[in-house]
Protein backbone atom coordinates (compact mmCIF):
# COMPACT_ATOMS: atom_id res chain seq x y z
CA UNK A 1 0.00 0.00 0.00
CA UNK A 2 1.39 3.39 -1.02
CA UNK A 3 0.90 6.56 0.95
CA UNK A 4 0.58 9.89 -0.81
CA UNK A 5 1.16 13.25 0.82
CA UNK A 6 -1.07 16.02 -0.50
CA UNK A 7 -1.07 19.74 0.31
CA UNK A 8 -3.77 21.15 2.59
CA UNK A 9 -7.17 20.52 0.97
CA UNK A 10 -5.43 20.47 -2.41
CA UNK A 11 -5.63 24.28 -2.40
CA UNK A 12 -1.92 25.00 -1.96
CA UNK A 13 -0.11 26.43 -4.96
CA UNK A 14 2.53 24.31 -6.66
CA UNK A 15 6.05 25.07 -5.46
CA UNK A 16 9.54 24.10 -6.49
CA UNK A 17 12.17 24.46 -3.77
CA UNK A 18 11.31 27.78 -2.13
CA UNK A 19 9.44 29.45 -5.01
CA UNK A 20 6.07 29.05 -6.66
CA UNK A 21 6.22 27.58 -10.15
CA UNK A 22 5.13 30.89 -11.70
CA UNK A 23 8.01 32.65 -9.96
CA UNK A 24 10.44 29.92 -11.07
CA UNK A 25 9.39 30.54 -14.68
CA UNK A 26 9.95 34.28 -14.32
CA UNK A 27 13.33 33.73 -12.65
CA UNK A 28 14.47 31.19 -15.26
CA UNK A 29 13.51 33.38 -18.21
CA UNK A 30 15.07 36.40 -16.49
CA UNK A 31 18.34 34.51 -16.02
CA UNK A 32 18.38 33.59 -19.71
CA UNK A 33 17.78 37.22 -20.72
CA UNK A 34 20.43 38.35 -18.23
CA UNK A 35 22.99 35.88 -19.59
CA UNK A 36 22.35 37.13 -23.12
CA UNK A 37 22.66 40.78 -22.07
CA UNK A 38 25.88 40.12 -20.15
CA UNK A 39 27.40 38.15 -23.04
CA UNK A 40 26.50 40.66 -25.74
CA UNK A 41 26.66 44.13 -24.21
CA UNK A 42 28.16 43.55 -20.74
CA UNK A 43 25.02 44.96 -19.07
CA UNK A 44 24.52 43.48 -15.60
CA UNK A 45 21.36 45.32 -14.45
CA UNK A 46 18.92 42.57 -15.61
CA UNK A 47 20.79 40.02 -13.49
CA UNK A 48 20.59 42.29 -10.45
CA UNK A 49 16.85 42.75 -10.97
CA UNK A 50 16.29 39.00 -11.36
CA UNK A 51 18.26 38.28 -8.17
CA UNK A 52 16.23 40.90 -6.28
CA UNK A 53 12.98 39.38 -7.58
CA UNK A 54 14.16 35.89 -6.62
CA UNK A 55 14.90 37.09 -3.08
CA UNK A 56 11.53 38.82 -2.74
CA UNK A 57 9.66 35.76 -4.06
CA UNK A 58 11.04 33.20 -1.58
CA UNK A 59 8.11 31.39 0.05
CA UNK A 60 8.10 30.69 3.78
CA UNK A 61 4.85 29.30 5.21
CA UNK A 62 3.04 30.17 1.94
CA UNK A 63 3.88 33.89 2.27
CA UNK A 64 6.67 35.86 0.62
CA UNK A 65 8.19 39.30 1.10
CA UNK A 66 6.62 40.24 -2.23
CA UNK A 67 3.18 39.44 -0.76
CA UNK A 68 3.83 41.64 2.28
CA UNK A 69 4.89 44.53 0.04
CA UNK A 70 1.73 44.11 -2.07
CA UNK A 71 -0.47 44.02 1.06
CA UNK A 72 1.25 47.12 2.48
CA UNK A 73 0.83 48.97 -0.84
CA UNK A 74 -2.85 48.04 -0.97
CA UNK A 75 -3.44 49.06 2.65
CA UNK A 76 -1.40 52.27 2.77
CA UNK A 77 -1.58 53.67 -0.77
CA UNK A 78 -4.22 52.25 -3.09
CA UNK A 79 -6.91 50.96 -0.76
CA UNK A 80 -9.69 53.06 0.65
CA UNK A 81 -9.61 53.50 4.41
CA UNK A 82 -12.87 53.60 6.34
CA UNK A 83 -13.04 55.57 9.57
CA UNK A 84 -16.11 55.97 11.73
CA UNK A 85 -16.15 58.91 14.12
CA UNK A 86 -18.51 59.21 17.01
CA UNK A 87 -19.21 58.26 20.59
CA UNK A 88 -17.99 54.84 21.58
CA UNK A 89 -20.36 54.80 24.58
C-alpha positions as a printed Julia matrix, in Angstrom:
89×3 Matrix{Float64}:
   0.0    0.0     0.0
   1.39   3.39   -1.02
   0.9    6.56    0.95
   0.58   9.89   -0.81
   1.16  13.25    0.82
  -1.07  16.02   -0.5
  -1.07  19.74    0.31
  -3.77  21.15    2.59
  -7.17  20.52    0.97
  -5.43  20.47   -2.41
  -5.63  24.28   -2.4
  -1.92  25.0    -1.96
  -0.11  26.43   -4.96
   2.53  24.31   -6.66
   6.05  25.07   -5.46
   9.54  24.1    -6.49
  12.17  24.46   -3.77
  11.31  27.78   -2.13
   9.44  29.45   -5.01
   6.07  29.05   -6.66
   6.22  27.58  -10.15
   5.13  30.89  -11.7
   8.01  32.65   -9.96
  10.44  29.92  -11.07
   9.39  30.54  -14.68
   9.95  34.28  -14.32
  13.33  33.73  -12.65
  14.47  31.19  -15.26
  13.51  33.38  -18.21
  15.07  36.4   -16.49
  18.34  34.51  -16.02
  18.38  33.59  -19.71
  17.78  37.22  -20.72
  20.43  38.35  -18.23
  22.99  35.88  -19.59
  22.35  37.13  -23.12
  22.66  40.78  -22.07
  25.88  40.12  -20.15
  27.4   38.15  -23.04
  26.5   40.66  -25.74
  26.66  44.13  -24.21
  28.16  43.55  -20.74
  25.02  44.96  -19.07
  24.52  43.48  -15.6
  21.36  45.32  -14.45
  18.92  42.57  -15.61
  20.79  40.02  -13.49
  20.59  42.29  -10.45
  16.85  42.75  -10.97
  16.29  39.0   -11.36
  18.26  38.28   -8.17
  16.23  40.9    -6.28
  12.98  39.38   -7.58
  14.16  35.89   -6.62
  14.9   37.09   -3.08
  11.53  38.82   -2.74
   9.66  35.76   -4.06
  11.04  33.2    -1.58
   8.11  31.39    0.05
   8.1   30.69    3.78
   4.85  29.3     5.21
   3.04  30.17    1.94
   3.88  33.89    2.27
   6.67  35.86    0.62
   8.19  39.3     1.1
   6.62  40.24   -2.23
   3.18  39.44   -0.76
   3.83  41.64    2.28
   4.89  44.53    0.04
   1.73  44.11   -2.07
  -0.47  44.02    1.06
   1.25  47.12    2.48
   0.83  48.97   -0.84
  -2.85  48.04   -0.97
  -3.44  49.06    2.65
  -1.4   52.27    2.77
  -1.58  53.67   -0.77
  -4.22  52.25   -3.09
  -6.91  50.96   -0.76
  -9.69  53.06    0.65
  -9.61  53.5     4.41
 -12.87  53.6     6.34
 -13.04  55.57    9.57
 -16.11  55.97   11.73
 -16.15  58.91   14.12
 -18.51  59.21   17.01
 -19.21  58.26   20.59
 -17.99  54.84   21.58
 -20.36  54.8    24.58
